[in-house]
């Protein structure tokens, strides 16, 4: 997750758009809370900035 969030940041996309949760199938209420939280987070962050061609044009360096 950390590496992927770093890649997102390097391409101009907020790493806060990506999150991973571990839930059991018995946690329906918690799933609904997380879905609401992530929806609100996405709304606050706004539209995908890469859709308008604002991506960073720099090549990413390989991580050692």
Residue frames relative to the residue before (quaternion, step in Angstrom):
aa qw qx qy qz dx dy dz
X 1.0000 0.0000 0.0000 0.0000 0.00 0.00 0.00
X 0.6571 0.5179 -0.3244 0.4413 3.58 0.88 -0.87
X 0.6547 0.5064 -0.3146 0.4646 3.58 0.95 -0.86
X 0.6678 0.4982 -0.3021 0.4633 3.58 0.92 -0.87
X 0.6336 0.5135 -0.3311 0.4746 3.59 1.01 -0.74
X 0.6240 0.5276 -0.3344 0.4695 3.57 1.07 -0.73
X 0.6405 0.5186 -0.3179 0.4688 3.59 0.98 -0.83
X 0.6318 0.5295 -0.3325 0.4581 3.58 0.96 -0.82
X 0.6648 0.5055 -0.3003 0.4609 3.56 0.89 -0.94
X 0.6653 0.5119 -0.3035 0.4508 3.59 0.97 -0.82
X 0.7055 0.4320 -0.2663 0.4947 3.59 1.13 -0.52
X 0.6081 -0.5980 0.3401 0.3961 3.58 1.26 0.04
X 0.5912 0.5404 -0.3715 0.4694 3.56 1.25 0.29
X 0.5144 -0.6740 0.4351 0.3029 3.58 -0.85 0.96
X 0.4454 -0.7051 0.4824 0.2678 3.61 -0.80 0.98
X 0.5521 0.6211 -0.3883 0.3983 3.60 1.21 -0.37
X 0.5605 0.6090 -0.3831 0.4102 3.59 1.25 -0.22
X 0.7208 0.3895 -0.2242 0.5277 3.59 1.25 -0.32
X 0.1413 0.7701 -0.6093 0.1254 3.56 -0.87 0.96
X 0.1751 -0.7685 0.6054 0.1108 3.56 -1.16 0.58
X 0.0714 -0.7852 0.6151 0.0052 3.53 -0.97 0.94
X 0.2194 -0.7526 0.6073 0.1288 3.55 -1.10 0.73
X 0.0944 0.7996 -0.5796 0.1259 3.55 -0.54 1.21
X 0.3898 -0.6646 0.5651 0.2950 3.53 -1.22 0.37
X 0.6450 -0.5313 0.3781 0.3985 3.56 -1.24 0.31
X 0.6224 0.5464 -0.3380 0.4470 3.59 1.24 -0.26
X 0.6449 0.5419 -0.3153 0.4372 3.61 1.26 -0.10
X 0.0451 0.8518 -0.5177 0.0658 3.56 0.82 1.01
X 0.6456 0.5158 -0.3209 0.4628 3.58 0.99 -0.81
X 0.6597 0.4983 -0.3070 0.4714 3.58 0.93 -0.86
X 0.6125 0.5467 -0.3425 0.4569 3.59 1.05 -0.78
X 0.6553 0.5082 -0.3062 0.4674 3.58 0.93 -0.88
X 0.6343 0.5241 -0.3267 0.4650 3.61 1.01 -0.79
X 0.6692 0.4945 -0.2966 0.4688 3.56 0.92 -0.92
X 0.6368 0.5266 -0.3303 0.4561 3.59 0.95 -0.84
X 0.6526 0.5011 -0.3063 0.4787 3.59 0.99 -0.82
X 0.6486 0.5241 -0.3089 0.4574 3.58 0.94 -0.91
X 0.6965 0.4650 -0.2804 0.4690 3.59 0.85 -0.92
X 0.6095 0.5409 -0.3472 0.4642 3.59 1.08 -0.66
X 0.6665 0.4882 -0.2967 0.4789 3.58 0.93 -0.88
X 0.6284 0.5337 -0.3336 0.4571 3.56 1.00 -0.80
X 0.6643 0.5000 -0.3001 0.4676 3.58 0.92 -0.90
X 0.6377 0.5222 -0.3281 0.4615 3.60 0.99 -0.77
X 0.6658 0.5009 -0.3014 0.4637 3.59 0.96 -0.86
X 0.6671 0.4959 -0.2988 0.4688 3.58 1.03 -0.76
X 0.4041 -0.7404 0.4515 0.2910 3.56 1.16 -0.51
X 0.7643 -0.3712 0.2631 0.4570 3.54 -1.32 -0.13
X 0.6356 -0.5199 0.4191 0.3873 3.52 -1.29 0.43
X 0.3519 -0.7680 0.4898 0.2155 3.63 -0.50 1.11
X 0.6111 0.5720 -0.3525 0.4185 3.60 1.17 -0.38
X 0.5521 0.6275 -0.3909 0.3854 3.60 1.18 -0.39
X 0.7113 0.4364 -0.2515 0.4903 3.58 1.14 -0.54
X 0.5950 -0.6099 0.3552 0.3846 3.58 1.19 0.41
X 0.4692 0.6945 -0.4294 0.3363 3.59 1.18 0.48
X 0.3185 0.7668 -0.5041 0.2374 3.59 1.18 0.38
X 0.5302 -0.6116 0.4848 0.3315 3.52 -1.15 0.63
X 0.3335 -0.7804 0.5058 0.1545 3.57 -0.81 1.02
X 0.5147 0.6447 -0.4177 0.3806 3.61 1.23 0.26
X 0.4577 -0.6668 0.5002 0.3095 3.61 -0.96 0.77
X 0.4467 -0.6785 0.5144 0.2749 3.56 -1.11 0.70
X 0.4033 -0.6965 0.5368 0.2531 3.55 -1.06 0.75
X 0.5032 -0.6353 0.4927 0.3167 3.55 -1.08 0.74
X 0.3799 -0.7136 0.5428 0.2276 3.53 -1.01 0.85
X 0.3363 -0.7634 0.5195 0.1848 3.55 -0.86 0.94
